Every structure is written in C-alpha cells, then in structure tokens.
Amino acid sequence: MAVASSGCNWVLNPPFSSSKIKPFISPSSSHFRCRNSQQNSVAAEYHSTTTVADTVMADIQNSGIIACLRAQSVEVAIEAARAALRGGISVLEVVMSTPGVFEVLQCLVKEYPSTSIGVGTVLDRGDAKNAIRLGAKFLMSPAMVKILFASNAGAKIVKVYPVSALGGVRYIAAIKKPFPRIPMVASQGITIDSLSQYIAEGASSVVLSDAIFDKEAMGQRNFDRVNQLACFAAFQGNEAVERRRTRDRLS
C-alpha cells in the first residue's frame, strides 16, 4: 500500500473557488514584515487551474526535489524558506504542523508568486480550502490509498510514503515496473546523497525535509547553512534529472 498525494487532484480540479478573496491573515497579526515581490502576478489569481497544475508538475519533474519545511515558529519558517529558495529550490512544501502555517503561506506567496509553493499533511477539507484561497499551488495528503486508485481519481503525481520503510530505492524500482506512466514522488528518509538513486530508478522527484532544513541549523537559526544545503540539493537534483533524461533518450 502506498501513500498518494491525493491533494494533487485538488490542484487539477479544485472543488473550491480559486477567485481572489480577502486575505485569511490580517496584516496586523504578523510579527514580521513580508517583502513585496518584484513581480506583478499574484499566485491566488489563477488564469487556469490546468496551467497552474502543469507548471507545478514541470517544476517538480525538472528539479527532482520538493523541499519539505517544518518549523517551530512563523519567523523561523519564513527565514528558512527564503534561504532555501535563494539556494535554488523551486518547489516548496510547508507542513500543516508549522505554527501559523497560513501566515507563512500568505507571506511566501506574496514574495514568490511564480514559485511552486504548497502545503503538506493536509487532512481535512477546511485546511484545503484555506490553503487554496491563500495561493497554495499544490496540496499533499498522506492518505493510505492504492497508487492506481489515486491515479484514476485524477492525481497527476503520487507520493510514495514511507518509502524507506517500504524498501527504499528497490521499492521504487519495483513499483515503477507495473506503473511506468504514473509519476511518483519518493518521500521519507531520503538524503541529498541518495536522491539521485531514486530518480535513476524512476521517481519523478523526491521529498527532502531534514536534509535541507537541518534540525540543528533550524534550532540555531543558521539560515546560511539551510541555504548551502538547499543549493547542494538543487544542484544534485538537476544533475540527477538530466542524467535520467539522457539515459532515456539513448535507450
């Protein structure tokens, strides 16, 4: 049994309105100042949900990495996210357990409207609605469902979790054989050093959490370290994707 990111279906065909609404978090509740984006686009104002989904899919498959952020405060989450994005991360997932997660989301979407920023561990419809209204471009939910069921339900990509407990790289290689056309994201226990193996065996992308948002660095607010890890991870992810694409072209 695999874990599917059933939230991806909400990105494709959201049952909620994606029109612009009033901010969920009022400016007066913020304990920090969000920076204004240099871009004119606003992530919450989608021209087409299909276009957004296609863009997110392209970012996931081109980068090979989804940076998964958990933090103990709004301020730390914002600074860590900025450090990771400066380091070259193009797909960022903010986990629901992060205090003030919607405040974090709103700030990041404002600062990085063209970046694929989403919310993870979404367990109920209310949280899904709020995330979408605040501009989340994708949702992830650790729901125990079969891979084929998730794909048939409309998910564009399936998250396989906990991949290390299920067999790691060998498990990905095994399940890609019967499902070669279903894009999969490997999640749990993956390091920067091992990510290339997962991508080589067929994973479209991997989720990196502690590998980028190192617990010690986060605790010490050492965002330069987060930036360095993000830069290294982004490089390794891009290299792994290019190697696989070259191999596929030659085969």
BAFI-3210 file (N, C-alpha, C; in Angstrom, 3 decimals, decimal comma, padded with zeros to 6 digits):
// residues 251
n [1|2|3|4|5|6|7|8|9|10|11|12|13|14|15|16|17|18|19|20|21|22|23|24|25|26|27|28|29|30|31|32|33|34|35|36|37|38|39|40|41|42|43|44|45|46|47|48|49|50|51|52|53|54|55|56|57|58|59|60|61|62|63|64|65|66|67|68|69|70|71|72|73|74|75|76|77|78|79|80|81|82|83|84|85|86|87|88|89|90|91|92|93|94|95|96|97|98|99|100|101|102|103|104|105|106|107|108|109|110|111|112|113|114|115|116|117|118|119|120|121|122|123|124|125|126|127|128|129|130|131|132|133|134|135|136|137|138|139|140|141|142|143|144|145|146|147|148|149|150|151|152|153|154|155|156|157|158|159|160|161|162|163|164|165|166|167|168|169|170|171|172|173|174|175|176|177|178|179|180|181|182|183|184|185|186|187|188|189|190|191|192|193|194|195|196|197|198|199|200|201|202|203|204|205|206|207|208|209|210|211|212|213|214|215|216|217|218|219|220|221|222|223|224|225|226|227|228|229|230|231|232|233|234|235|236|237|238|239|240|241|242|243|244|245|246|247|248|249|250|251]
n.u [000,847|000,626|001,356|-000,552|-000,445|-003,104|-004,008|-003,092|-005,047|-006,821|-005,488|-005,625|-008,412|-009,911|-012,410|-013,102|-013,587|-011,323|-011,047|-010,047|-009,884|-010,528|-007,649|-006,657|-005,196|-004,863|-002,983|-002,176|-001,758|000,662|004,019|006,242|007,730|006,514|008,102|007,735|006,919|008,875|007,485|004,492|002,435|-000,073|-000,249|-002,650|-004,497|-005,416|-005,110|-005,803|-006,596|-005,565|-003,252|-001,730|-001,410|000,039|002,352|003,354|003,801|005,798|007,828|008,317|009,187|011,359|013,155|013,494|013,234|011,334|011,198|010,620|009,228|009,310|008,758|009,322|008,229|006,613|008,384|010,881|010,192|009,639|012,155|013,780|012,581|013,041|015,837|016,199|014,943|016,523|018,730|018,178|016,001|012,971|010,482|008,437|007,205|005,146|004,605|001,567|001,687|003,350|003,526|001,254|000,929|-000,642|-000,192|002,500|002,374|000,865|002,602|004,862|003,777|003,136|005,667|006,955|005,452|005,535|006,651|006,499|004,730|003,404|001,185|001,619|000,648|-002,143|-005,189|-007,934|-010,957|-011,429|-008,871|-007,744|-009,291|-008,606|-005,858|-005,791|-007,192|-005,386|-003,418|-001,894|-000,245|-000,211|-001,311|-000,579|-001,384|-001,150|-002,626|-003,675|-003,886|-004,380|-002,002|-002,879|-005,592|-005,440|-004,315|-006,292|-008,275|-007,585|-005,227|-002,249|000,283|001,835|002,522|004,838|005,012|005,787|008,772|011,356|010,898|009,452|011,201|012,868|015,000|014,849|012,172|010,876|011,900|010,722|007,896|007,601|007,697|005,150|003,689|004,604|003,916|002,875|003,597|005,751|006,503|009,064|009,202|010,446|013,033|015,082|018,232|020,489|022,606|021,518|019,417|019,738|019,740|017,090|015,801|017,048|015,962|013,374|011,697|009,948|010,541|011,910|011,168|012,681|013,400|014,613|017,098|017,527|016,357|017,910|017,851|019,515|020,597|018,251|017,392|019,380|018,979|020,475|020,521|022,157|023,371|021,164|020,676|023,020|022,733|020,372|021,211|023,124|021,466|019,641|021,346|022,245|019,787|018,997|021,103|020,710|018,203|018,808|020,691|019,065|017,237|018,930|019,793|017,329|016,771|018,733|018,186]
n.v [-001,190|002,159|005,622|008,199|011,375|012,682|015,216|016,444|016,176|018,152|020,362|020,080|019,881|021,756|021,734|024,044|027,584|029,482|032,134|035,524|036,413|038,005|038,510|035,770|036,040|038,825|041,871|043,032|040,964|039,882|039,155|039,929|041,445|041,081|040,799|042,754|041,441|041,481|040,994|041,208|039,430|037,567|034,832|033,725|034,399|032,648|032,074|029,812|026,699|024,384|025,247|026,095|023,637|022,214|023,743|023,392|020,619|020,534|021,947|020,219|017,874|018,792|019,792|017,753|017,720|018,235|020,508|020,049|021,757|022,106|023,951|025,708|028,140|031,059|033,046|031,686|029,777|031,393|032,641|030,397|029,300|031,354|031,203|028,644|028,937|030,911|029,377|027,839|026,125|025,124|024,089|024,136|022,811|023,509|022,287|021,406|021,288|023,286|026,102|028,781|028,315|029,208|031,907|031,922|030,779|032,743|034,927|033,954|033,370|035,909|037,047|035,343|034,863|033,390|030,994|027,474|026,832|025,007|023,213|020,773|017,567|017,806|017,320|017,716|019,093|021,799|022,912|022,494|024,183|026,721|026,795|026,757|029,119|030,976|030,844|028,499|026,319|023,633|020,689|018,289|015,108|012,645|010,150|006,831|005,127|003,166|003,155|003,010|003,631|006,278|007,528|007,052|008,551|011,073|012,276|013,875|013,228|010,875|010,427|008,449|007,008|005,672|005,658|004,650|002,793|000,978|-000,192|001,436|002,532|000,181|-000,471|001,605|001,097|-001,385|-000,904|000,849|-000,669|-002,015|000,317|002,322|004,760|006,427|009,244|009,522|010,538|010,131|009,739|010,298|009,726|010,238|011,253|013,904|012,720|010,280|010,854|010,856|008,174|007,366|008,916|007,935|005,392|005,840|007,603|010,645|012,799|013,708|014,000|016,178|016,794|017,083|016,954|019,319|021,339|021,285|020,029|020,939|023,275|024,739|025,031|026,668|028,843|029,110|030,133|030,430|027,971|026,395|027,533|026,739|023,932|023,721|024,740|022,803|020,550|021,294|021,432|018,740|017,489|018,566|017,614|014,844|014,518|015,334|013,368|011,074|011,731|011,897|009,248|008,006|009,047|007,877|005,208]
n.w [000,000|-000,877|-000,264|-001,421|-002,936|-002,668|-002,631|-004,901|-006,782|-006,101|-006,977|-009,712|-010,318|-008,521|-005,985|-004,895|-004,955|-006,891|-007,102|-006,383|-002,975|000,213|002,315|004,391|006,681|008,658|008,177|010,595|012,333|011,894|012,881|011,648|008,777|005,596|002,477|-000,486|-003,641|-006,649|-008,850|-010,817|-010,846|-009,038|-006,979|-006,125|-008,009|-010,385|-013,836|-015,127|-013,841|-014,850|-016,157|-013,950|-012,597|-014,532|-014,601|-011,992|-012,055|-014,010|-012,707|-010,541|-011,855|-013,326|-011,438|-009,582|-006,863|-003,891|-001,443|001,888|004,463|007,928|010,819|013,965|014,451|013,044|012,145|011,939|010,027|007,762|007,306|006,900|004,632|002,774|002,660|001,562|-000,936|-002,069|-002,378|-004,573|-004,625|-006,118|-005,682|-002,963|000,021|002,713|005,854|007,520|010,315|011,120|013,172|012,673|009,949|007,764|007,764|007,169|004,599|003,219|003,295|001,884|-000,623|-001,449|-001,654|-003,457|-006,028|-008,413|-007,811|-007,107|-004,517|-001,869|000,409|002,938|004,416|004,599|006,012|006,188|004,744|005,321|005,916|003,431|001,803|002,890|002,344|-000,470|-001,014|-000,108|-001,931|-002,329|-004,500|-004,749|-002,974|-000,451|000,810|003,249|002,626|002,921|000,211|-002,753|-005,424|-008,130|-007,805|-006,892|-009,123|-011,074|-009,926|-010,540|-009,689|-010,551|-009,857|-007,694|-004,303|-002,687|000,336|003,564|002,052|002,644|004,691|003,277|001,588|000,188|-002,451|-003,974|-003,737|-005,119|-007,688|-008,140|-008,065|-010,155|-012,397|-012,955|-013,144|-015,137|-016,306|-014,409|-012,648|-009,848|-006,495|-004,259|-000,766|002,541|004,710|002,867|001,635|000,572|-000,707|-001,521|-003,218|-006,015|-006,722|-006,378|-008,336|-010,601|-010,663|-011,386|-009,940|-010,129|-008,611|-005,377|-001,882|000,301|003,580|006,480|005,343|004,036|005,646|008,129|011,424|013,549|012,448|012,047|014,678|015,674|014,172|011,884|009,010|006,848|006,626|005,934|003,445|002,074|002,077|000,601|-001,850|-002,615|-002,724|-004,742|-006,940|-007,105|-007,577|-010,087|-011,666|-011,444|-012,668|-015,293|-016,016|-016,008|-018,035|-020,240|-020,364|-020,904|-023,418|-024,958|-024,769]
ca.u [000,000|001,445|000,704|-000,743|-000,713|-004,431|-004,210|-002,794|-006,299|-007,413|-004,813|-006,140|-009,839|-010,289|-013,835|-013,299|-013,377|-009,951|-011,063|-009,375|-010,711|-009,836|-006,602|-007,070|-004,455|-004,822|-001,616|-001,855|-001,432|002,006|005,102|007,374|007,325|006,667|008,672|006,935|007,514|009,222|006,631|003,138|001,428|-000,473|-000,438|-004,027|-005,333|-005,049|-005,809|-006,327|-006,088|-004,766|-001,947|-001,025|-001,038|001,102|003,562|003,860|004,334|007,066|008,817|008,649|009,931|012,619|014,079|013,734|013,199|010,343|011,733|009,527|009,591|008,648|009,462|008,693|007,615|006,393|009,607|011,880|009,708|009,823|013,579|014,294|012,056|013,798|017,186|016,110|014,603|017,735|019,671|017,822|014,811|011,877|009,214|008,492|006,015|005,117|003,783|000,472|002,008|004,118|002,673|000,994|001,226|-001,303|000,519|003,719|001,983|000,453|003,788|005,710|003,084|003,267|007,053|007,386|004,195|005,713|007,267|005,559|004,662|002,193|001,011|001,643|-000,092|-003,498|-006,025|-009,370|-011,428|-011,278|-007,488|-007,527|-009,903|-007,806|-004,584|-006,037|-007,579|-004,208|-002,497|-001,123|-000,345|-000,437|-001,546|-000,203|-002,096|-000,674|-003,779|-003,312|-004,708|-003,600|-001,440|-003,748|-006,806|-005,119|-004,131|-007,600|-009,088|-007,202|-003,953|-001,233|001,505|001,544|003,591|005,056|005,490|007,203|009,492|012,485|010,349|008,898|012,272|013,732|015,207|014,363|010,705|010,528|012,208|009,759|006,538|007,578|007,542|003,744|003,096|005,663|003,428|002,368|004,684|005,789|007,424|009,518|009,267|010,796|014,358|015,964|019,302|020,982|023,474|020,762|018,300|019,982|019,381|015,632|015,441|017,534|015,073|012,050|010,960|009,984|011,100|011,986|010,913|013,779|012,986|015,769|018,296|017,679|016,037|018,620|017,305|020,459|020,663|016,990|017,374|020,325|018,622|021,612|019,890|023,211|023,536|019,999|020,921|024,054|022,149|019,412|021,994|023,696|020,361|019,118|022,333|022,192|018,512|019,060|022,039|020,079|017,147|019,446|021,272|017,990|016,690|019,920|019,713|016,072|016,864|019,654|017,709]
ca.v [000,000|003,361|006,870|009,040|012,780|012,906|016,652|016,894|016,247|019,460|021,336|019,911|020,171|022,151|021,891|025,316|028,729|029,972|033,571|036,293|036,715|038,787|037,727|034,982|036,598|040,286|042,357|043,380|039,769|039,435|039,571|040,202|042,180|040,355|041,624|042,848|040,778|042,318|040,588|041,744|038,379|037,131|033,387|033,331|034,714|031,719|032,219|028,487|025,711|023,429|025,865|026,037|022,239|021,857|024,444|022,708|019,329|020,786|022,307|019,010|016,925|019,390|019,994|016,482|017,896|019,036|020,824|019,947|022,625|022,122|024,901|025,897|029,460|031,731|033,744|030,707|029,184|032,365|032,821|029,142|029,200|032,302|030,667|027,512|029,436|031,567|028,313|027,206|025,278|025,670|023,544|024,171|022,348|023,905|021,295|021,976|021,352|024,502|027,140|029,899|027,852|030,016|033,179|031,626|030,599|034,023|035,757|033,393|033,537|037,325|037,315|034,475|034,477|032,459|029,763|026,407|026,712|024,295|022,842|019,328|016,935|018,375|016,197|017,970|019,984|023,184|023,315|022,521|025,417|027,871|026,772|027,153|030,526|031,804|030,757|027,259|025,785|022,192|020,152|016,889|014,474|011,275|009,249|005,481|004,651|002,468|004,013|003,039|004,348|007,707|007,987|007,055|009,605|012,349|012,805|013,910|012,639|010,102|010,438|007,136|007,252|005,995|004,855|003,928|001,648|000,038|-000,819|002,446|002,590|-001,068|-000,429|002,481|000,372|-002,476|-000,455|001,560|-001,631|-002,122|001,652|003,160|006,068|007,210|009,966|009,261|011,272|009,309|010,571|009,764|009,175|010,408|012,223|014,523|011,738|009,149|011,267|010,502|006,768|007,307|009,478|006,994|004,227|006,178|008,639|011,947|013,742|013,209|014,989|016,350|017,598|017,365|017,063|020,745|022,098|020,549|020,350|021,749|024,600|025,432|025,386|027,763|029,874|029,208|030,072|030,270|026,529|025,956|027,989|025,882|022,612|023,868|024,910|021,497|019,658|021,719|021,017|017,283|017,143|018,898|016,686|013,522|014,570|015,389|012,048|010,144|012,106|011,496|007,785|007,642|009,397|006,950|003,822]
ca.w [000,000|-000,974|000,109|-002,594|-002,658|-003,229|-002,742|-006,255|-007,516|-005,815|-007,822|-011,064|-010,386|-007,164|-005,764|-004,223|-005,827|-006,901|-007,332|-005,340|-001,821|001,224|002,977|005,556|007,806|008,596|008,325|011,976|013,114|011,567|013,757|010,789|007,581|004,339|001,423|-001,695|-004,789|-007,785|-009,958|-010,742|-010,753|-007,709|-007,107|-005,859|-009,153|-011,436|-015,109|-015,447|-012,889|-015,607|-016,358|-012,673|-012,360|-015,469|-014,171|-010,801|-012,494|-014,698|-011,682|-009,786|-012,672|-013,771|-010,315|-008,905|-005,409|-003,177|-000,113|002,865|005,585|009,232|011,683|015,271|014,534|011,765|011,748|011,509|008,777|006,685|007,022|006,348|003,268|001,951|002,472|000,636|-002,267|-002,581|-002,720|-005,836|-004,524|-006,928|-005,187|-001,501|000,746|004,120|006,540|008,309|011,743|011,390|013,773|011,776|008,594|006,744|007,746|006,424|003,205|002,654|003,118|000,832|-001,903|-001,793|-002,032|-004,559|-006,687|-009,530|-007,307|-006,751|-003,061|-001,474|001,813|003,117|005,517|004,628|006,446|006,127|003,688|005,746|005,699|001,989|001,306|003,308|001,627|-001,855|-001,022|000,151|-003,056|-002,450|-005,854|-004,656|-001,641|-000,284|001,911|003,454|002,712|002,510|-000,903|-003,758|-006,458|-009,301|-007,415|-006,853|-010,496|-011,727|-009,315|-011,127|-009,196|-011,599|-009,334|-006,488|-003,301|-002,086|001,706|003,846|001,075|003,253|005,427|002,308|000,816|-000,408|-003,899|-004,576|-003,793|-006,240|-008,924|-008,297|-008,376|-011,433|-013,488|-013,370|-013,320|-015,718|-016,759|-013,277|-011,978|-008,407|-005,631|-003,135|000,441|003,864|004,932|001,709|001,834|-000,656|-001,361|-002,080|-004,084|-007,417|-006,917|-006,527|-009,635|-011,613|-010,694|-011,898|-009,207|-010,790|-007,653|-004,006|-000,839|001,246|004,733|007,338|004,514|003,725|006,856|009,175|012,750|014,325|011,822|012,316|016,088|015,879|013,183|010,971|007,701|005,849|006,466|005,158|002,080|001,498|001,838|-000,496|-003,075|-002,941|-003,092|-006,042|-007,941|-007,230|-008,191|-011,512|-012,299|-011,495|-013,688|-016,607|-016,302|-016,348|-019,339|-021,244|-020,447|-021,557|-024,842|-025,616|-024,667]
c.u [000,880|000,651|000,617|-001,003|-002,041|-004,745|-003,927|-004,058|-006,988|-006,759|-005,385|-007,584|-010,351|-011,786|-014,162|-013,020|-011,937|-009,896|-010,443|-010,343|-009,906|-008,789|-007,123|-006,414|-004,421|-003,404|-001,232|-001,448|-000,011|003,029|006,359|006,839|007,571|007,228|007,740|007,673|007,846|008,318|005,212|002,077|001,134|-000,861|-001,879|-004,935|-004,901|-005,827|-006,449|-005,741|-005,236|-003,363|-001,117|-000,542|000,109|002,426|004,193|004,480|005,688|008,164|009,276|009,552|011,267|013,637|014,439|013,631|011,972|010,921|010,578|009,928|008,687|009,437|008,672|008,051|007,454|007,695|010,663|011,471|009,955|011,296|014,190|013,833|012,819|015,195|017,188|015,837|015,779|018,756|019,329|016,645|013,670|010,511|009,316|007,156|006,134|004,133|002,775|000,810|002,862|003,204|002,501|001,214|000,579|-000,694|001,820|003,414|001,671|001,654|004,644|005,085|003,195|004,672|007,494|006,173|004,352|006,341|006,200|005,618|003,341|002,194|000,946|000,920|-001,453|-004,475|-007,519|-009,692|-011,232|-009,872|-007,178|-008,082|-009,038|-006,488|-004,755|-006,376|-006,384|-003,122|-001,645|-001,326|-000,469|-000,657|-001,058|-000,889|-001,628|-001,816|-003,390|-004,282|-003,800|-003,160|-002,373|-005,032|-006,563|-004,979|-005,459|-008,510|-008,698|-005,901|-002,920|000,078|001,194|002,760|003,673|005,731|005,003|008,136|010,651|012,016|009,819|009,972|013,161|013,785|014,662|012,847|010,245|010,757|011,173|008,386|006,466|007,388|006,082|003,075|004,108|005,215|002,861|003,538|004,614|006,836|007,789|009,719|009,591|012,187|015,340|016,988|019,701|021,844|022,693|019,694|018,494|019,609|017,878|015,201|015,892|016,611|013,630|011,245|011,070|010,679|011,209|011,654|012,104|013,319|014,204|017,054|018,574|017,472|016,577|018,164|018,234|020,539|019,403|016,935|018,270|020,034|019,795|021,091|020,913|023,448|022,381|020,190|021,940|023,513|021,166|020,131|022,569|022,617|019,818|020,053|022,264|020,903|018,515|019,966|021,407|019,002|017,755|020,072|020,196|017,426|017,642|019,880|018,465|016,113|017,715|019,157|016,671]
c.v [001,236|004,578|007,751|010,465|013,137|014,376|017,161|016,992|017,582|020,542|021,293|020,370|020,593|022,333|023,214|026,443|029,195|031,467|034,294|036,610|037,557|037,913|037,017|035,523|038,111|040,766|042,625|042,180|039,293|039,992|039,871|040,938|041,326|041,311|041,651|042,168|041,792|042,030|041,088|040,680|038,041|035,673|032,974|033,580|033,851|032,038|030,889|027,496|024,665|023,971|025,812|024,616|021,815|022,504|023,760|021,368|019,506|021,123|021,083|018,091|017,479|019,512|018,693|016,554|018,692|019,267|020,903|020,665|022,439|023,080|025,108|027,263|030,042|032,348|032,786|030,078|030,110|032,487|031,563|028,959|030,126|031,770|029,527|027,979|030,182|030,530|027,562|026,263|025,919|025,124|023,424|023,761|022,769|022,993|021,965|022,127|022,562|025,559|028,324|029,560|028,720|031,412|033,036|031,532|031,930|034,922|035,261|033,552|034,982|037,630|036,550|033,977|033,473|031,133|028,741|026,158|026,053|023,960|021,321|018,869|017,603|017,237|016,470|019,050|021,460|023,703|023,410|023,807|026,629|027,943|027,248|028,632|031,456|031,623|029,522|026,675|024,266|021,828|018,716|016,339|013,036|010,299|007,878|004,963|003,971|003,428|004,130|003,799|005,851|008,269|008,080|008,152|010,987|012,935|012,762|013,286|011,987|010,107|009,074|007,329|006,150|005,106|004,073|002,673|000,578|-000,651|000,150|002,411|001,341|-001,066|000,443|001,762|-000,712|-001,980|000,362|000,603|-001,805|-000,771|002,618|004,569|006,932|007,907|009,758|010,123|010,369|010,193|009,747|009,144|009,323|011,507|012,848|013,530|010,618|009,559|010,841|009,054|006,619|007,814|008,552|005,794|004,581|007,193|009,958|012,976|013,054|014,346|015,003|017,268|017,969|017,531|018,506|021,590|021,342|020,997|021,245|023,168|025,407|025,896|026,566|028,959|030,169|029,062|030,030|028,787|025,945|026,322|027,099|024,500|022,652|023,977|023,573|020,533|020,002|021,287|019,513|016,827|017,395|017,936|015,302|013,462|014,555|014,051|011,055|010,452|011,722|009,989|007,349|007,949|008,389|005,508|003,508]
c.w [000,000|-000,545|-001,108|-002,185|-003,294|-003,347|-004,137|-007,090|-007,282|-006,657|-009,228|-011,198|-009,020|-007,019|-005,089|-005,203|-005,740|-007,170|-006,154|-004,209|-000,850|001,905|004,214|006,822|007,663|008,830|009,774|012,814|012,880|012,547|012,948|009,571|006,347|003,297|000,230|-002,836|-005,866|-008,979|-009,738|-010,550|-009,307|-007,804|-006,924|-007,047|-010,336|-012,717|-015,500|-014,466|-013,595|-015,820|-015,089|-012,401|-013,264|-015,073|-012,965|-011,186|-013,172|-013,697|-010,900|-010,600|-013,144|-012,642|-009,616|-007,398|-004,983|-001,783|000,873|004,155|006,795|010,112|012,963|015,435|013,145|011,262|011,221|010,180|007,594|006,307|006,413|004,904|002,331|001,643|001,463|-000,788|-002,889|-003,036|-003,987|-005,783|-005,306|-006,534|-003,669|-000,906|002,208|004,843|007,467|009,785|012,113|011,998|012,818|010,320|007,523|006,650|006,957|004,931|002,549|002,368|001,954|-000,544|-002,382|-002,308|-003,277|-005,348|-007,824|-009,107|-006,920|-005,243|-002,690|-000,003|001,919|004,365|005,699|004,895|006,402|005,106|004,052|005,525|004,205|001,382|001,630|002,547|000,191|-001,944|-000,828|-000,900|-003,151|-003,845|-005,884|-003,195|-001,606|000,949|002,058|003,650|002,172|001,447|-001,916|-004,856|-007,652|-009,006|-007,441|-008,258|-011,232|-011,185|-009,822|-010,633|-010,315|-011,158|-007,991|-005,559|-002,623|-000,726|002,635|003,033|001,689|003,979|004,485|001,468|000,073|-001,920|-004,583|-004,710|-004,954|-007,564|-009,197|-008,711|-009,662|-012,601|-013,897|-013,634|-013,940|-016,084|-015,632|-012,589|-010,469|-007,716|-004,460|-001,911|001,678|003,864|003,795|001,999|000,500|-001,427|-002,044|-003,086|-005,529|-007,711|-007,138|-007,902|-010,760|-011,759|-011,048|-011,130|-009,963|-009,916|-006,302|-003,058|000,111|002,363|005,579|006,535|004,110|004,972|008,072|010,563|013,568|013,771|012,103|013,766|016,404|014,973|012,248|009,542|006,566|005,577|005,657|003,692|001,374|001,156|000,678|-001,832|-003,544|-003,415|-004,471|-007,164|-008,187|-007,909|-009,684|-012,271|-012,467|-012,571|-015,086|-016,987|-016,710|-017,729|-020,463|-021,455|-021,201|-023,055|-025,607|-025,623|-025,730]
res [m|a|v|a|s|s|g|c|n|w|v|l|n|p|p|f|s|s|s|k|i|k|p|f|i|s|p|s|s|s|h|f|r|c|r|n|s|q|q|n|s|v|a|a|e|y|h|s|t|t|t|v|a|d|t|v|m|a|d|i|q|n|s|g|i|i|a|c|l|r|a|q|s|v|e|v|a|i|e|a|a|r|a|a|l|r|g|g|i|s|v|l|e|v|v|m|s|t|p|g|v|f|e|v|l|q|c|l|v|k|e|y|p|s|t|s|i|g|v|g|t|v|l|d|r|g|d|a|k|n|a|i|r|l|g|a|k|f|l|m|s|p|a|m|v|k|i|l|f|a|s|n|a|g|a|k|i|v|k|v|y|p|v|s|a|l|g|g|v|r|y|i|a|a|i|k|k|p|f|p|r|i|p|m|v|a|s|q|g|i|t|i|d|s|l|s|q|y|i|a|e|g|a|s|s|v|v|l|s|d|a|i|f|d|k|e|a|m|g|q|r|n|f|d|r|v|n|q|l|a|c|f|a|a|f|q|g|n|e|a|v|e|r|r|r|t|r|d|r|l|s]
***
